[in-house]
Amino acid sequence: MKYESNSPDEYIAQLPPERKVVIEKLRGIISKNLPNGFEEQLSYGMLGYVVPHSLYPAGYHVQPELPLPFINLASQKNFIALYHSGIYADPALMNWFKNEYPIHCKRKLDMGKSCVRFKSLDDIPYELIAELCTKMTATEWISLYEKNIKK
């Protein structure tokens, strides 16, 4: 679902109560566990965690005026979505996540290229997401990003 907002707090305020609880918990986990260098902002109409222009002036190659995206968190129509660009760009990280997921969650992994979909709000692997957030620094993401866009 699309929410019109100007800040992460405004975005969260519009959510239905059961989703607000989950998004706030995920937001706290991401903020607590992401290495220094990432910043929270509203990005693509979702909560976003980006590499700011102050650290990576080139920005996102598709729209250089935007900072480099890394993680997005959204309340969609039928699920909560966690978009993690590092999973998509790093096969080793993807394999680690896919192997760990069943240890932390009883439901089958529902995943696209970078999007992990949580349709059941009572079975979200918060500890796994916390650990995932620690796996890549902003500098490592920039390096991996540049390597992948040059292919």
Secondary structure as UniProt FT lines:
FT   HELIX           8..13
FT   HELIX           17..33
FT   TURN            36..37
FT   STRAND          39..43
FT   TURN            44..45
FT   STRAND          46..51
FT   TURN            53..55
FT   TURN            57..58
FT   TURN            61..62
FT   TURN            64..65
FT   STRAND          68..75
FT   STRAND          80..84
FT   HELIX           85..89
FT   HELIX           91..104
FT   STRAND          115..118
FT   TURN            121..122
FT   HELIX           126..133
FT   HELIX           138..149
//
